[in-house]
């Protein structure tokens, strides 16, 4: 699993763009690992 995010674009918007333009299906949000997001300080935005 590879998780990433962008400071300027929400994880949901990234997933939507990649799906709409490139037919890449992704999961955006906290991926059932809220403790990891707390540690990485990405709880607000989540990740793709």
N, CA, C and O atoms as a Tripos MOL2 file, in Angstrom:
@<TRIPOS>MOLECULE
protein
  192   191    48     0     0
PROTEIN
NO_CHARGES

@<TRIPOS>ATOM
      1 N           0.8430   -1.1780    0.0000 N.3       1 UNK1
      2 CA          0.0000    0.0000    0.0000 C.3       1 UNK1
      3 C           0.8850    1.2380    0.0000 C.2       1 UNK1
      4 O           1.8670    1.3220    0.7380 O.2       1 UNK1
      5 N           0.5260    2.1690   -0.8210 N.am      2 UNK2
      6 CA          1.2120    3.4560   -0.8710 C.3       2 UNK2
      7 C           0.1710    4.5240   -0.5590 C.2       2 UNK2
      8 O          -0.8780    4.5770   -1.2010 O.2       2 UNK2
      9 N           0.4500    5.3590    0.4040 N.am      3 UNK3
     10 CA         -0.4590    6.4480    0.7600 C.3       3 UNK3
     11 C           0.2260    7.7780    0.4730 C.2       3 UNK3
     12 O           1.4180    7.9460    0.7310 O.2       3 UNK3
     13 N          -0.5480    8.7250   -0.0680 N.am      4 UNK4
     14 CA          0.0000   10.0530   -0.3370 C.3       4 UNK4
     15 C          -1.1040   11.0830   -0.2160 C.2       4 UNK4
     16 O          -2.2890   10.7510   -0.2170 O.2       4 UNK4
     17 N          -0.6970   12.3440   -0.1100 N.am      5 UNK5
     18 CA         -1.6510   13.4480   -0.1500 C.3       5 UNK5
     19 C          -0.9480   14.6920   -0.6730 C.2       5 UNK5
     20 O           0.2650   14.6930   -0.8780 O.2       5 UNK5
     21 N          -1.7070   15.7270   -0.8830 N.am      6 UNK6
     22 CA         -1.1960   17.0050   -1.3690 C.3       6 UNK6
     23 C          -1.6740   18.0780   -0.4140 C.2       6 UNK6
     24 O          -2.8010   18.0170    0.0780 O.2       6 UNK6
     25 N          -0.8380   19.0460   -0.1520 N.am      7 UNK7
     26 CA         -1.2360   20.1230    0.7560 C.3       7 UNK7
     27 C          -2.3460   20.9750    0.1540 C.2       7 UNK7
     28 O          -3.1450   21.5540    0.8890 O.2       7 UNK7
     29 N          -2.4060   21.0590   -1.1880 N.am      8 UNK8
     30 CA         -3.3360   21.9730   -1.8420 C.3       8 UNK8
     31 C          -4.6270   21.3310   -2.3410 C.2       8 UNK8
     32 O          -5.5840   22.0360   -2.6620 O.2       8 UNK8
     33 N          -4.6630   19.9960   -2.4120 N.am      9 UNK9
     34 CA         -5.8300   19.3040   -2.9630 C.3       9 UNK9
     35 C          -6.2770   18.2270   -1.9700 C.2       9 UNK9
     36 O          -5.4560   17.4680   -1.4540 O.2       9 UNK9
     37 N          -7.5680   18.1710   -1.7130 N.am     10 UNK10
     38 CA         -8.0650   17.1700   -0.7640 C.3      10 UNK10
     39 C          -7.8820   15.7690   -1.3300 C.2      10 UNK10
     40 O          -7.8240   15.5800   -2.5450 O.2      10 UNK10
     41 N          -7.7930   14.7980   -0.4420 N.am     11 UNK11
     42 CA         -7.6140   13.4140   -0.8760 C.3      11 UNK11
     43 C          -8.7960   12.9390   -1.7150 C.2      11 UNK11
     44 O          -8.6190   12.1600   -2.6510 O.2      11 UNK11
     45 N          -9.9950   13.4020   -1.3880 N.am     12 UNK12
     46 CA        -11.1790   13.0100   -2.1610 C.3      12 UNK12
     47 C         -11.1190   13.5870   -3.5750 C.2      12 UNK12
     48 O         -11.4930   12.9210   -4.5400 O.2      12 UNK12
     49 N         -10.6480   14.8200   -3.6900 N.am     13 UNK13
     50 CA        -10.5550   15.4430   -5.0150 C.3      13 UNK13
     51 C          -9.4990   14.7390   -5.8770 C.2      13 UNK13
     52 O          -9.7170   14.5340   -7.0710 O.2      13 UNK13
     53 N          -8.3710   14.3710   -5.2870 N.am     14 UNK14
     54 CA         -7.3350   13.6420   -6.0240 C.3      14 UNK14
     55 C          -7.8940   12.3240   -6.5390 C.2      14 UNK14
     56 O          -7.7090   11.9810   -7.7070 O.2      14 UNK14
     57 N          -8.5740   11.5870   -5.6730 N.am     15 UNK15
     58 CA         -9.1460   10.2980   -6.0680 C.3      15 UNK15
     59 C         -10.1790   10.4700   -7.1780 C.2      15 UNK15
     60 O         -10.2330    9.6610   -8.1030 O.2      15 UNK15
     61 N         -10.9850   11.5000   -7.0950 N.am     16 UNK16
     62 CA        -12.0020   11.7580   -8.1110 C.3      16 UNK16
     63 C         -11.3610   12.0930   -9.4570 C.2      16 UNK16
     64 O         -11.7960   11.5910  -10.4930 O.2      16 UNK16
     65 N         -10.3380   12.9300   -9.4460 N.am     17 UNK17
     66 CA         -9.6480   13.3090  -10.6870 C.3      17 UNK17
     67 C          -8.9810   12.0970  -11.3280 C.2      17 UNK17
     68 O          -9.1090   11.8880  -12.5350 O.2      17 UNK17
     69 N          -8.2710   11.2970  -10.5380 N.am     18 UNK18
     70 CA         -7.5940   10.1300  -11.0930 C.3      18 UNK18
     71 C          -8.5820    9.1100  -11.6450 C.2      18 UNK18
     72 O          -8.3070    8.4500  -12.6470 O.2      18 UNK18
     73 N          -9.7280    8.9820  -10.9930 N.am     19 UNK19
     74 CA        -10.7490    8.0640  -11.4860 C.3      19 UNK19
     75 C         -11.3740    8.5880  -12.7760 C.2      19 UNK19
     76 O         -11.5050    7.8420  -13.7460 O.2      19 UNK19
     77 N         -11.7570    9.8540  -12.7960 N.am     20 UNK20
     78 CA        -12.4580   10.4260  -13.9490 C.3      20 UNK20
     79 C         -11.5770   10.5080  -15.1930 C.2      20 UNK20
     80 O         -12.0440   10.2380  -16.3000 O.2      20 UNK20
     81 N         -10.3210   10.8740  -15.0250 N.am     21 UNK21
     82 CA         -9.4520   11.1030  -16.1770 C.3      21 UNK21
     83 C          -8.6280    9.8900  -16.5940 C.2      21 UNK21
     84 O          -8.2810    9.7500  -17.7670 O.2      21 UNK21
     85 N          -8.3120    9.0160  -15.6460 N.am     22 UNK22
     86 CA         -7.3950    7.9110  -15.9360 C.3      22 UNK22
     87 C          -7.9460    6.5350  -15.5660 C.2      22 UNK22
     88 O          -7.2430    5.5320  -15.6920 O.2      22 UNK22
     89 N          -9.2180    6.4830  -15.1050 N.am     23 UNK23
     90 CA         -9.8580    5.2360  -14.6940 C.3      23 UNK23
     91 C          -9.0230    4.4700  -13.6580 C.2      23 UNK23
     92 O          -8.9350    3.2430  -13.6950 O.2      23 UNK23
     93 N          -8.4180    5.2220  -12.7390 N.am     24 UNK24
     94 CA         -7.6550    4.6400  -11.6390 C.3      24 UNK24
     95 C          -8.5440    4.6960  -10.4000 C.2      24 UNK24
     96 O          -8.8790    5.7800   -9.9230 O.2      24 UNK24
     97 N          -8.9210    3.5480   -9.8860 N.am     25 UNK25
     98 CA         -9.7790    3.4850   -8.7110 C.3      25 UNK25
     99 C          -8.9140    3.5080   -7.4540 C.2      25 UNK25
    100 O          -8.0150    2.6830   -7.2920 O.2      25 UNK25
    101 N          -9.1940    4.4550   -6.5750 N.am     26 UNK26
    102 CA         -8.4280    4.6400   -5.3390 C.3      26 UNK26
    103 C          -9.3720    4.7820   -4.1630 C.2      26 UNK26
    104 O         -10.5740    4.9900   -4.3270 O.2      26 UNK26
    105 N          -8.8160    4.6670   -3.0010 N.am     27 UNK27
    106 CA         -9.5810    4.9090   -1.7770 C.3      27 UNK27
    107 C          -8.9860    6.1440   -1.1090 C.2      27 UNK27
    108 O          -7.7750    6.2280   -0.9090 O.2      27 UNK27
    109 N          -9.8220    7.0720   -0.7770 N.am     28 UNK28
    110 CA         -9.3760    8.3080   -0.1340 C.3      28 UNK28
    111 C         -10.0090    8.4380    1.2420 C.2      28 UNK28
    112 O         -11.1980    8.1640    1.4090 O.2      28 UNK28
    113 N          -9.2410    8.8440    2.2050 N.am     29 UNK29
    114 CA         -9.7140    9.1330    3.5590 C.3      29 UNK29
    115 C          -8.7070    8.6070    4.5630 C.2      29 UNK29
    116 O          -7.5030    8.7940    4.3890 O.2      29 UNK29
    117 N          -9.1850    7.9470    5.6190 N.am     30 UNK30
    118 CA         -8.3010    7.4900    6.6920 C.3      30 UNK30
    119 C          -7.9030    6.0260    6.5730 C.2      30 UNK30
    120 O          -7.1310    5.5480    7.4040 O.2      30 UNK30
    121 N          -8.3930    5.2940    5.5800 N.am     31 UNK31
    122 CA         -8.0460    3.8940    5.3230 C.3      31 UNK31
    123 C          -8.0330    3.0210    6.5800 C.2      31 UNK31
    124 O          -7.1580    2.1670    6.7200 O.2      31 UNK31
    125 N          -8.9560    3.2150    7.4650 N.am     32 UNK32
    126 CA         -9.0820    2.3970    8.6840 C.3      32 UNK32
    127 C          -7.8050    2.3990    9.5270 C.2      32 UNK32
    128 O          -7.5240    1.4320   10.2350 O.2      32 UNK32
    129 N          -7.0500    3.4610    9.4520 N.am     33 UNK33
    130 CA         -5.8050    3.5370   10.2430 C.3      33 UNK33
    131 C          -5.6710    4.9250   10.8620 C.2      33 UNK33
    132 O          -4.7160    5.6540   10.5930 O.2      33 UNK33
    133 N          -6.6420    5.2710   11.6920 N.am     34 UNK34
    134 CA         -6.6610    6.6050   12.2780 C.3      34 UNK34
    135 C          -5.4380    6.9010   13.1400 C.2      34 UNK34
    136 O          -5.0090    8.0530   13.2060 O.2      34 UNK34
    137 N          -4.8650    5.8980   13.8010 N.am     35 UNK35
    138 CA         -3.6660    6.1380   14.6130 C.3      35 UNK35
    139 C          -2.4790    6.5580   13.7520 C.2      35 UNK35
    140 O          -1.6990    7.4210   14.1530 O.2      35 UNK35
    141 N          -2.3370    5.9570   12.5730 N.am     36 UNK36
    142 CA         -1.2590    6.3490   11.6670 C.3      36 UNK36
    143 C          -1.4550    7.7950   11.2270 C.2      36 UNK36
    144 O          -0.4920    8.5600   11.1620 O.2      36 UNK36
    145 N          -2.7010    8.1760   10.9240 N.am     37 UNK37
    146 CA         -2.9570    9.5450   10.4900 C.3      37 UNK37
    147 C          -2.7250   10.5460   11.6180 C.2      37 UNK37
    148 O          -2.2900   11.6700   11.3640 O.2      37 UNK37
    149 N          -3.0030   10.1650   12.8310 N.am     38 UNK38
    150 CA         -2.6990   11.0380   13.9660 C.3      38 UNK38
    151 C          -1.1940   11.2600   14.0590 C.2      38 UNK38
    152 O          -0.7440   12.3870   14.2650 O.2      38 UNK38
    153 N          -0.4090   10.1830   13.9080 N.am     39 UNK39
    154 CA          1.0430   10.2770   13.9920 C.3      39 UNK39
    155 C           1.5980   11.1480   12.8550 C.2      39 UNK39
    156 O           2.5080   11.9480   13.0730 O.2      39 UNK39
    157 N           1.0470   10.9920   11.6430 N.am     40 UNK40
    158 CA          1.5170   11.7500   10.4810 C.3      40 UNK40
    159 C           0.8890   13.1350   10.3690 C.2      40 UNK40
    160 O           1.2340   13.9100    9.4770 O.2      40 UNK40
    161 N          -0.0230   13.4370   11.2650 N.am     41 UNK41
    162 CA         -0.7540   14.6990   11.2840 C.3      41 UNK41
    163 C          -1.5310   14.9190    9.9800 C.2      41 UNK41
    164 O          -1.5510   16.0200    9.4300 O.2      41 UNK41
    165 N          -2.1660   13.8480    9.5040 N.am     42 UNK42
    166 CA         -2.9910   13.9320    8.2990 C.3      42 UNK42
    167 C          -4.4500   13.5900    8.5930 C.2      42 UNK42
    168 O          -5.2050   13.2670    7.6750 O.2      42 UNK42
    169 N          -4.8490   13.6560    9.8430 N.am     43 UNK43
    170 CA         -6.2100   13.2910   10.2310 C.3      43 UNK43
    171 C          -7.2650   14.1800    9.5700 C.2      43 UNK43
    172 O          -8.3550   13.7060    9.2500 O.2      43 UNK43
    173 N          -6.9600   15.4430    9.3660 N.am     44 UNK44
    174 CA         -7.9120   16.3650    8.7580 C.3      44 UNK44
    175 C          -8.1390   16.0390    7.2890 C.2      44 UNK44
    176 O          -9.2760   16.0550    6.8170 O.2      44 UNK44
    177 N          -7.0580   15.7410    6.5610 N.am     45 UNK45
    178 CA         -7.1190   15.5550    5.1260 C.3      45 UNK45
    179 C          -7.2040   14.1000    4.7170 C.2      45 UNK45
    180 O          -7.7720   13.7890    3.6700 O.2      45 UNK45
    181 N          -6.6600   13.2110    5.5100 N.am     46 UNK46
    182 CA         -6.5890   11.8170    5.1040 C.3      46 UNK46
    183 C          -5.5110   11.6220    4.0510 C.2      46 UNK46
    184 O          -4.6000   12.4410    3.9320 O.2      46 UNK46
    185 N          -5.6100   10.5540    3.2990 N.am     47 UNK47
    186 CA         -4.6440   10.2610    2.2560 C.3      47 UNK47
    187 C          -5.3280    9.4800    1.1490 C.2      47 UNK47
    188 O          -6.4380    8.9720    1.3150 O.2      47 UNK47
    189 N          -4.6520    9.3950    0.0300 N.am     48 UNK48
    190 CA         -5.1520    8.6230   -1.1050 C.3      48 UNK48
    191 C          -4.4400    7.2970   -1.0910 C.2      48 UNK48
    192 O          -4.6860    6.4550   -1.9550 O.2      48 UNK48
@<TRIPOS>BOND
     1     1     2 1
     2     2     3 1
     3     3     4 2
     4     3     5 am
     5     5     6 1
     6     6     7 1
     7     7     8 2
     8     7     9 am
     9     9    10 1
    10    10    11 1
    11    11    12 2
    12    11    13 am
    13    13    14 1
    14    14    15 1
    15    15    16 2
    16    15    17 am
    17    17    18 1
    18    18    19 1
    19    19    20 2
    20    19    21 am
    21    21    22 1
    22    22    23 1
    23    23    24 2
    24    23    25 am
    25    25    26 1
    26    26    27 1
    27    27    28 2
    28    27    29 am
    29    29    30 1
    30    30    31 1
    31    31    32 2
    32    31    33 am
    33    33    34 1
    34    34    35 1
    35    35    36 2
    36    35    37 am
    37    37    38 1
    38    38    39 1
    39    39    40 2
    40    39    41 am
    41    41    42 1
    42    42    43 1
    43    43    44 2
    44    43    45 am
    45    45    46 1
    46    46    47 1
    47    47    48 2
    48    47    49 am
    49    49    50 1
    50    50    51 1
    51    51    52 2
    52    51    53 am
    53    53    54 1
    54    54    55 1
    55    55    56 2
    56    55    57 am
    57    57    58 1
    58    58    59 1
    59    59    60 2
    60    59    61 am
    61    61    62 1
    62    62    63 1
    63    63    64 2
    64    63    65 am
    65    65    66 1
    66    66    67 1
    67    67    68 2
    68    67    69 am
    69    69    70 1
    70    70    71 1
    71    71    72 2
    72    71    73 am
    73    73    74 1
    74    74    75 1
    75    75    76 2
    76    75    77 am
    77    77    78 1
    78    78    79 1
    79    79    80 2
    80    79    81 am
    81    81    82 1
    82    82    83 1
    83    83    84 2
    84    83    85 am
    85    85    86 1
    86    86    87 1
    87    87    88 2
    88    87    89 am
    89    89    90 1
    90    90    91 1
    91    91    92 2
    92    91    93 am
    93    93    94 1
    94    94    95 1
    95    95    96 2
    96    95    97 am
    97    97    98 1
    98    98    99 1
    99    99   100 2
   100    99   101 am
   101   101   102 1
   102   102   103 1
   103   103   104 2
   104   103   105 am
   105   105   106 1
   106   106   107 1
   107   107   108 2
   108   107   109 am
   109   109   110 1
   110   110   111 1
   111   111   112 2
   112   111   113 am
   113   113   114 1
   114   114   115 1
   115   115   116 2
   116   115   117 am
   117   117   118 1
   118   118   119 1
   119   119   120 2
   120   119   121 am
   121   121   122 1
   122   122   123 1
   123   123   124 2
   124   123   125 am
   125   125   126 1
   126   126   127 1
   127   127   128 2
   128   127   129 am
   129   129   130 1
   130   130   131 1
   131   131   132 2
   132   131   133 am
   133   133   134 1
   134   134   135 1
   135   135   136 2
   136   135   137 am
   137   137   138 1
   138   138   139 1
   139   139   140 2
   140   139   141 am
   141   141   142 1
   142   142   143 1
   143   143   144 2
   144   143   145 am
   145   145   146 1
   146   146   147 1
   147   147   148 2
   148   147   149 am
   149   149   150 1
   150   150   151 1
   151   151   152 2
   152   151   153 am
   153   153   154 1
   154   154   155 1
   155   155   156 2
   156   155   157 am
   157   157   158 1
   158   158   159 1
   159   159   160 2
   160   159   161 am
   161   161   162 1
   162   162   163 1
   163   163   164 2
   164   163   165 am
   165   165   166 1
   166   166   167 1
   167   167   168 2
   168   167   169 am
   169   169   170 1
   170   170   171 1
   171   171   172 2
   172   171   173 am
   173   173   174 1
   174   174   175 1
   175   175   176 2
   176   175   177 am
   177   177   178 1
   178   178   179 1
   179   179   180 2
   180   179   181 am
   181   181   182 1
   182   182   183 1
   183   183   184 2
   184   183   185 am
   185   185   186 1
   186   186   187 1
   187   187   188 2
   188   187   189 am
   189   189   190 1
   190   190   191 1
   191   191   192 2
@<TRIPOS>SUBSTRUCTURE
     1 UNK1         2 RESIDUE 1 A UNK
     2 UNK2         6 RESIDUE 1 A UNK
     3 UNK3        10 RESIDUE 1 A UNK
     4 UNK4        14 RESIDUE 1 A UNK
     5 UNK5        18 RESIDUE 1 A UNK
     6 UNK6        22 RESIDUE 1 A UNK
     7 UNK7        26 RESIDUE 1 A UNK
     8 UNK8        30 RESIDUE 1 A UNK
     9 UNK9        34 RESIDUE 1 A UNK
    10 UNK10       38 RESIDUE 1 A UNK
    11 UNK11       42 RESIDUE 1 A UNK
    12 UNK12       46 RESIDUE 1 A UNK
    13 UNK13       50 RESIDUE 1 A UNK
    14 UNK14       54 RESIDUE 1 A UNK
    15 UNK15       58 RESIDUE 1 A UNK
    16 UNK16       62 RESIDUE 1 A UNK
    17 UNK17       66 RESIDUE 1 A UNK
    18 UNK18       70 RESIDUE 1 A UNK
    19 UNK19       74 RESIDUE 1 A UNK
    20 UNK20       78 RESIDUE 1 A UNK
    21 UNK21       82 RESIDUE 1 A UNK
    22 UNK22       86 RESIDUE 1 A UNK
    23 UNK23       90 RESIDUE 1 A UNK
    24 UNK24       94 RESIDUE 1 A UNK
    25 UNK25       98 RESIDUE 1 A UNK
    26 UNK26      102 RESIDUE 1 A UNK
    27 UNK27      106 RESIDUE 1 A UNK
    28 UNK28      110 RESIDUE 1 A UNK
    29 UNK29      114 RESIDUE 1 A UNK
    30 UNK30      118 RESIDUE 1 A UNK
    31 UNK31      122 RESIDUE 1 A UNK
    32 UNK32      126 RESIDUE 1 A UNK
    33 UNK33      130 RESIDUE 1 A UNK
    34 UNK34      134 RESIDUE 1 A UNK
    35 UNK35      138 RESIDUE 1 A UNK
    36 UNK36      142 RESIDUE 1 A UNK
    37 UNK37      146 RESIDUE 1 A UNK
    38 UNK38      150 RESIDUE 1 A UNK
    39 UNK39      154 RESIDUE 1 A UNK
    40 UNK40      158 RESIDUE 1 A UNK
    41 UNK41      162 RESIDUE 1 A UNK
    42 UNK42      166 RESIDUE 1 A UNK
    43 UNK43      170 RESIDUE 1 A UNK
    44 UNK44      174 RESIDUE 1 A UNK
    45 UNK45      178 RESIDUE 1 A UNK
    46 UNK46      182 RESIDUE 1 A UNK
    47 UNK47      186 RESIDUE 1 A UNK
    48 UNK48      190 RESIDUE 1 A UNK
